[in-house]
């Protein structure tokens, strides 16, 4: 092949690269706003919508030298309107771009917004053709916009980081993720009530705290669980696969690690004396024992007995709290319906609960 032909091929190849560079959809990308986190607040009868939109240079999280780590990795936008639809339109007008919610990883709803027409808010997002049903939903402790505006010094987009952490096989013990489809299904079904994990900014450590739960009766918040109660909720539902546990023995703390739970819930029917029976089998490793406890078999028996008594008391208190508020995120009512209990919805708040706990532990310490 002659030198002239090589030159012609090189010129054609260069022109093709130049022309094809216009097919990279750069202009449409500039016209679109990829939203990763959405927050919904209600303020004096108006809807406040906040969106976390990555900057173009930091949209794709890579180790590329083109990623600008010195600039904020996202831009928060907050607008208000009479309705969610109007607010979404105002947000697009404000950012001069079309808002694309197909990549939303996290929807944060404030307690005030959740109190008023939660199902309608969720279905508006659910009807977005590109929005994933796997999108996580959380509840802010105060304002959802506060979470969206808060920028932790991470190299990964907060929405991606939180979504990855919640969906990972990490042993979560004080907060449990719920996906958009499951939340809507629980509200629609009306038997097993929904819940939402609580998120708030951790300003001291420049991160996020995700612990505690909001419990619902259908689509209304009726109770809150602190982190310790959320742990017990995880024990009841089988969501805590492995964790730590502390008890008090003789006014001193005894701790266990790698505590695993196997929970079985049954409805026991005996003529007119129906009851809920919860059987919990737990096992763990002794991690902390106070100095001065005698190294005797009787000591370990008393520790075992105290663990069973205290866990039983704590679980029973949690179930009674849910019965008092007539909320059931665990699924007791569903089991009652399957067992053939009539008027299970009315019976649930009053049905007796029997808790049985069996615990065994290993002691790997050379001193004890």
Secondary structure, 3 states (H helix, E strand, C coil): CCHHHHHHHHHHHHHHHHHHHHHCCHHHHHCEEEEEEEEEEEECCEEEEEEEEECHHHCCCCCCCCCCCCCCCEEEEEEEECCHHHHHHHHHHHHCCEEECCCCCEEEECHHHHHCCHHHHHHHHHCCCCCCCCCEEEEECCCHHHHHHCCCCCCCCHHHHHHHHHHCCCCCCCCCCCEHHHHHHHHHHCCCCCEEEEEEEECCCCEEEEEEEEEEECCEEEEEECHHHHHHHHHHHCCCCCEEEEEEECCEEEEEEEEEEEEEEEEECCCCCCEEEEEEEEEEEEEECCCCCCCCHHHHHHHHHHHHHHHHHHHHHHHHHHHHCCCCCCCHHHHHHHCCCCCHHHHCCCCEEEEEEEEEEECCCCCC
